[in-house]
Each structure stands twice: as C-alpha cells, then as structure tokens.
Amino acid sequence: MKLIFSEFLPLANTWHFWDASKLPLELLADSDNLSATDLSNNITTNKKLTPLRDDQLSETARKAIQAANRSAEKLRDQKRRLGHKLVIVQDGKVVTVDP
C-alpha cells in the first residue's frame, strides 16, 4: 500500500478508492473529495472511511462506479468459476477471501 501512495497516486490526474469487499462496490474516496495524503493517513491509522454520498459524486465518479461494478462482477464470476480467492484490504490488512 505504501508504494501505491508514494509512487503511483501522485502520478494520477484523478483516482477512486473502493470498498470492493462486497457488491455493489462502494466509493470511499476520490481525488475530488480527499487528498492522496489524507487518504494515506486515514488508511495507515485504520480510520474507517464511509462511502461517498450521491451529492458528493462528480460525473467522472458516477461513470467510474458503473464501470467498476461491471468489472468487479465479471472478475468475481471468473474467480468463482476457477475456484480462486479474491485479494482485498480488510481492516487495514491485505487478506484473501472467497468471491
């Protein structure tokens, strides 16, 4: 996670951070509502992020939600068919779970 925040996120024009532990995905933060530094601090201190409300979503975020949910559903179906686990961040730790 540290590498994502220190190396990759600063290169992005926009970003979205999801709770992908269930469907539909929930958008917890994006570059319109939270700085990358604040997101990193929230995660490293295990601060619970609540999903963004509809009135906080930009048009880009709405499109990202639709695309991410379609993609996540396809990925979960594929993992389920192949008997593979999903890798997620849960309670600040990377864990594997059944799809």
C-alpha positions as CSV (number, residue, x, y, z in Angstrom):
1,M,0.0,0.0,0.0
2,K,2.8,2.4,0.8
3,L,4.1,2.1,-2.8
4,I,0.7,3.0,-4.2
5,F,0.6,6.2,-2.1
6,S,4.2,7.2,-2.5
7,E,4.8,6.3,-6.2
8,F,1.6,5.8,-8.2
9,L,-1.1,8.0,-6.8
10,P,1.0,11.3,-7.3
11,L,1.1,10.5,-11.0
12,A,-2.7,10.2,-11.4
13,N,-4.8,13.1,-12.5
14,T,-7.8,11.5,-10.8
15,W,-8.2,8.5,-8.6
16,H,-11.0,6.5,-6.9
17,F,-10.7,4.3,-3.8
18,W,-13.2,1.5,-3.4
19,D,-14.6,-0.9,-0.9
20,A,-14.5,-4.0,-3.1
21,S,-15.3,-6.5,-0.3
22,K,-18.9,-6.7,-1.5
23,L,-21.1,-5.8,-4.5
24,P,-22.1,-3.3,-5.5
25,L,-18.8,-1.6,-4.9
26,E,-18.8,1.5,-2.6
27,L,-16.7,4.5,-3.5
28,L,-15.0,5.6,-0.3
29,A,-12.9,8.4,-1.6
30,D,-11.8,10.1,-4.8
31,S,-9.5,12.9,-5.8
32,D,-12.3,15.4,-5.8
33,N,-13.1,14.9,-2.2
34,L,-9.9,13.9,-0.4
35,S,-6.2,14.4,-1.0
36,A,-3.9,11.4,-1.5
37,T,-2.1,12.4,1.7
38,D,-5.2,12.4,3.7
39,L,-6.3,9.1,2.2
40,S,-3.0,7.5,3.1
41,N,-3.2,8.9,6.6
42,N,-6.7,7.5,7.1
43,I,-5.7,4.1,5.9
44,T,-2.4,3.8,7.9
45,T,-4.3,4.9,11.1
46,N,-7.2,2.4,10.3
47,K,-9.7,5.3,10.2
48,K,-12.9,4.0,8.8
49,L,-13.9,5.7,5.6
50,T,-17.6,5.9,4.9
51,P,-19.0,5.7,1.3
52,L,-19.4,9.0,-0.5
53,R,-23.0,10.3,-0.7
54,D,-24.6,10.7,-4.1
55,D,-24.4,14.5,-3.8
56,Q,-20.6,14.3,-3.4
57,L,-20.1,12.4,-6.7
58,S,-18.7,14.0,-9.8
59,E,-19.8,12.9,-13.2
60,T,-16.5,11.1,-13.5
61,A,-17.1,9.3,-10.2
62,R,-20.5,8.2,-11.4
63,K,-19.1,6.7,-14.6
64,A,-16.3,5.1,-12.6
65,I,-18.8,3.4,-10.3
66,Q,-20.7,2.0,-13.2
67,A,-17.5,0.7,-14.9
68,A,-16.0,-0.7,-11.7
69,N,-19.2,-2.5,-10.8
70,R,-19.4,-4.2,-14.2
71,S,-15.7,-5.1,-14.0
72,A,-15.9,-6.4,-10.4
73,E,-18.9,-8.6,-11.2
74,K,-17.1,-10.1,-14.2
75,L,-14.0,-10.7,-12.0
76,R,-15.9,-12.3,-9.2
77,D,-17.7,-14.6,-11.6
78,Q,-14.4,-15.6,-13.2
79,K,-12.8,-16.2,-9.8
80,R,-15.8,-18.2,-8.6
81,R,-15.7,-20.4,-11.7
82,L,-12.0,-21.0,-11.4
83,G,-12.1,-21.6,-7.6
84,H,-9.7,-18.7,-6.9
85,K,-9.7,-16.4,-4.0
86,L,-10.1,-12.6,-4.1
87,V,-7.4,-10.4,-2.6
88,I,-8.8,-7.4,-0.7
89,V,-7.8,-4.9,2.0
90,Q,-9.8,-5.5,5.2
91,D,-9.3,-3.7,8.5
92,G,-6.0,-2.2,7.1
93,K,-4.6,-5.6,6.1
94,V,-4.4,-7.5,2.8
95,V,-6.4,-10.7,3.0
96,T,-7.8,-13.4,0.7
97,V,-11.5,-14.2,0.7
98,D,-13.9,-16.4,-1.3
99,P,-15.6,-14.5,-4.1
